[in-house]
Amino acid sequence: MAPSLEVDRLSVSFDTDEGPLRVLDELSFTLPAGEIGCLLGSSGCGKTTALRAVAGFVRPDAGSIRIGGVEVSSRGAVLAPERRGVGVVFQDYALFPHLNVMHNVAFGLRGLPAARRQARAAAMLELVGLDEARDRWPHELSGGQQQRVALARALAPSPSLLLLDEPFSNLDPDLRETLAMELREILKQAGTTTLMVTHDQYEAFALADTVGVMEHGRIAQWDPAYRLYHHPASRSVADFVGMGVFIPGRLILGQQAAEVEVELGRLPIIHPDDRRDAIAHAGPGGALQVMLRPDDVVHDDASAIQATVTRKAFRGAQFLYTLRLPSGQALLALVPSHHDHAIGARIGIRFAADHIVSFPPD
């Protein structure tokens, strides 16, 4: 599928009292038509600047941006935001308080005849499930409903690209993942190419087809969520995506099998990609660092391996336990919440994972 958005070696700097500050450093990625992409990272990584550059609000120092094959930004020329065919849903939704829901959605359709404008706005409200709210005012809506109105307004002119700026930041945390999945269904039904920025990995995973983890103005890894989690390209990506701890290990290669020996015992390396990575990462004597996530460690009373509970966090269906092995090494484990162990208790554990995530020994 031909790319709808191409960002090629984009660099952006801002002047500060200490001199120029490089915010984007040769940022590059492509997003195919109809796909949903997400730039994920902590504050200051450059993700919002990247979104603003795609929208046309920021002029690049170098590099280019193409939307639908048309160059819209380069060092020499920047196409005005209103001429890019791009829709934007801002963090605060930016609804017009003096317009009702229907008129908010129809605002960007003023060039159409009244009947077509009305029909298009009604179709967008139906798409986002707010057809019955057309005569209500923005202040009468919940945060989630305001978000849907802002989305309907952005989709009404049929943009070639939709940009979402931290779209769930003003919503109740308990609703964010659910709303992200609902928003994904709406965008897929509309067939709109979409780029979102967020600092929340669960929102990114629920909404996007491809996620780019940003670090220092660049993308450290651009992959589907599954690969980011199970095949992180670096320790920093592994640390940012999901929780986990690093423990020392040693690679043991046989004629037909490979294992990693850690304090928990020998862990079989099942997947060819994991085996390839472990061989590439192994240092002298096969030394490795192995990342264990909470879902890799299973509570098992019959296991000979014992660990001490040092912390616990109740998460409804599960406890997140912080455990200490006899060596002092810390682990995390997700345990069903009916196993309510006290701080200081010793519990049996075993390792159970399909993927072995390894890195060089230091």
Secondary structure as UniProt FT lines:
FT   STRAND          3..16
FT   TURN            17..18
FT   STRAND          19..32
FT   TURN            33..34
FT   STRAND          36..40
FT   TURN            43..44
FT   HELIX           47..55
FT   STRAND          62..67
FT   TURN            68..69
FT   STRAND          70..73
FT   HELIX           81..83
FT   TURN            84..85
FT   STRAND          86..89
FT   TURN            91..92
FT   TURN            97..98
FT   HELIX           101..106
FT   HELIX           107..109
FT   TURN            110..111
FT   HELIX           114..127
FT   TURN            128..129
FT   HELIX           131..133
FT   TURN            134..135
FT   HELIX           138..140
FT   HELIX           143..155
FT   TURN            156..157
FT   STRAND          161..165
FT   TURN            167..170
FT   HELIX           173..190
FT   STRAND          194..198
FT   HELIX           201..207
FT   STRAND          210..215
FT   TURN            216..217
FT   STRAND          218..223
FT   HELIX           225..230
FT   HELIX           235..240
FT   STRAND          245..253
FT   STRAND          258..262
FT   TURN            263..264
FT   STRAND          265..268
FT   HELIX           272..281
FT   HELIX           284..286
FT   STRAND          287..292
FT   HELIX           294..296
FT   STRAND          297..299
FT   TURN            301..302
FT   STRAND          306..314
FT   STRAND          318..324
FT   TURN            326..327
FT   STRAND          330..336
FT   TURN            337..338
FT   TURN            343..344
FT   STRAND          346..351
FT   STRAND          357..359
//
